[in-house]
Amino acid sequence: MVRAGQSSEKAALIYQHSDDERQEEVAAELDATVRKAMAAAKGKERDQPSGTNLARGE
């Protein structure tokens, strides 16, 4: 399978038969979405700790 986590066997087959160009387009869009979200979150302080800081009690 090209990608994991499809909601159905039909969806998995669609991805499996897509071409490399389309896979590059999907990956580029995902990358752009993540980069945009990371840029928006950069510099923002959280009101409450999370992740490792929360586990450490910081």
Wavefront OBJ file of the C-alpha trace (Angstrom):
o trace
v 0.000 0.000 0.000
v 1.210 3.468 -0.822
v -0.242 5.117 2.285
v -1.414 3.651 5.545
v -4.583 4.368 7.452
v -7.191 4.429 4.703
v -10.753 4.154 5.960
v -11.694 1.407 3.539
v -10.228 -1.207 1.249
v -11.572 0.775 -1.718
v -9.675 3.894 -0.619
v -6.499 1.850 -0.204
v -6.839 0.489 -3.738
v -7.312 3.992 -5.139
v -4.074 5.169 -3.496
v -2.284 1.990 -4.540
v -3.050 2.657 -8.196
v -2.269 6.376 -8.201
v 0.800 7.514 -10.102
v 4.025 8.889 -8.642
v 3.226 12.428 -9.786
v 0.003 12.436 -7.788
v 1.804 11.032 -4.750
v 4.274 13.923 -4.968
v 1.374 16.399 -5.134
v -0.255 14.877 -2.051
v 3.040 14.905 -0.144
v 3.700 18.538 -1.115
v 0.258 19.626 0.095
v 0.713 17.788 3.394
v 4.128 19.404 3.808
v 2.712 22.871 3.122
v -0.099 22.319 5.620
v 2.287 21.187 8.358
v 4.744 24.021 7.693
v 1.928 26.583 7.853
v 0.665 25.176 11.157
v 4.175 25.114 12.621
v 4.812 28.712 11.555
v 1.531 29.821 13.119
v 2.391 28.068 16.392
v 5.978 29.329 16.528
v 6.531 31.860 19.250
v 3.215 31.223 20.956
v 3.542 30.309 24.599
v 1.221 27.762 26.063
v -0.815 28.572 29.146
v -0.353 25.044 30.431
v 2.516 22.599 30.045
v 2.158 19.602 27.785
v 4.160 16.585 26.658
v 7.497 16.090 28.396
v 7.172 19.261 30.464
v 3.862 18.048 31.882
v 5.322 14.620 32.683
v 8.263 16.246 34.457
v 5.960 18.522 36.433
v 7.486 21.679 34.956
l 1 2 3 4 5 6 7 8 9 10 11 12 13 14 15 16 17 18 19 20 21 22 23 24 25 26 27 28 29 30 31 32 33 34 35 36 37 38 39 40 41 42 43 44 45 46 47 48 49 50 51 52 53 54 55 56 57 58
